[in-house]
Amino acid sequence: MSAAVVFVSTFMLIVFQPDDSILFYKVPEVILAMALSALAAISLLRPDPLRLGQLVNWFRDRPADDDDRDVPVSATGR
């Protein structure tokens, strides 16, 4: 039920613009609003729906740059 509330409220926030224009008449914007609202609702049901944590872990596990390899291990604390 809470995911449905998040979907509807996010959709309404995206569709109704601050300058009082309404995006209901523009199909691409409505589809984008629905996709973003679905993402917001899904994020309540399962953690990290875009799997951004894997991307963060990939950046953490990357080997060090060439400049960092010349520094002794004791100086970097690794």
QUIJORA-V874331 format. One record per residue. N is the residue number from 1. PHI is phi in radians with two decimals (999 if undefined). OMEGA is omega in radians with two decimals (NA if undefined). D_LAST is the distance of its C-alpha to the last C-alpha in Angstrom with 2 decimals. Layout:
# QUIJORA-V874331
n = <N:N>
phi = <PHI:PHI>
omega = <OMEGA:OMEGA>
d_last = <D_LAST:D_LAST>
This chain:
# QUIJORA-V874331
n = <1:2:3:4:5:6:7:8:9:10:11:12:13:14:15:16:17:18:19:20:21:22:23:24:25:26:27:28:29:30:31:32:33:34:35:36:37:38:39:40:41:42:43:44:45:46:47:48:49:50:51:52:53:54:55:56:57:58:59:60:61:62:63:64:65:66:67:68:69:70:71:72:73:74:75:76:77:78>
phi = <999:-1.18:-1.16:-1.17:-1.13:-1.13:-1.05:-1.15:-1.19:-1.15:-1.04:-1.16:-1.14:-1.35:-1.30:-1.58:-1.50:-1.09:-1.56:1.18:-1.50:-2.10:-1.63:-1.14:-1.66:-2.02:-1.05:-1.07:-1.20:-1.16:-1.14:-1.11:-1.11:-1.16:-1.14:-1.19:-1.18:-1.12:-1.08:-1.12:-1.21:-1.15:-1.16:-1.36:-1.49:-2.48:-1.24:0.94:-1.14:-1.57:0.99:-1.26:-1.07:-1.14:-1.15:-1.12:-1.14:-1.10:-1.18:-1.21:-1.52:-1.12:-1.15:-1.15:-1.18:-1.09:-1.15:-1.37:-1.30:-1.38:-1.45:-1.06:-1.08:-1.17:-1.37:-1.59:1.44:-1.63>
omega = <-3.12:3.10:3.10:3.11:3.11:3.12:-3.08:-3.09:3.09:3.10:-3.14:3.11:-3.13:-3.03:3.13:-3.05:-3.13:-3.13:3.11:3.02:-3.09:-3.09:-3.14:-3.04:3.14:-3.02:-3.13:3.13:3.11:3.11:3.09:3.12:3.11:3.14:3.13:3.10:3.09:3.09:3.11:3.13:3.14:-3.12:3.03:-3.05:3.10:-3.10:3.05:-3.10:3.11:-3.11:3.12:3.09:3.09:3.11:3.11:3.12:3.11:3.12:3.13:-3.06:3.14:3.07:-3.11:3.09:-3.13:-3.12:-3.07:-3.09:-3.12:-3.10:3.12:-3.09:-3.11:-3.12:-3.11:-3.13:3.14:NA>
d_last = <47.58:44.81:43.43:46.92:47.07:43.75:45.01:48.30:47.01:44.26:46.86:49.29:46.78:45.99:49.61:51.24:50.07:50.21:53.05:55.20:54.89:54.58:52.68:54.79:56.80:53.96:52.89:49.45:48.43:49.73:47.81:44.59:45.33:45.94:42.70:40.63:42.62:42.05:38.29:38.48:40.62:38.44:35.36:37.23:37.92:34.55:31.04:29.39:32.44:30.87:27.79:25.53:22.85:22.45:22.02:19.33:17.45:18.05:16.51:13.34:13.15:14.03:12.31:10.93:13.89:15.32:14.82:11.03:11.16:13.00:10.53:9.18:5.69:6.97:8.13:5.52:3.82:0.00>
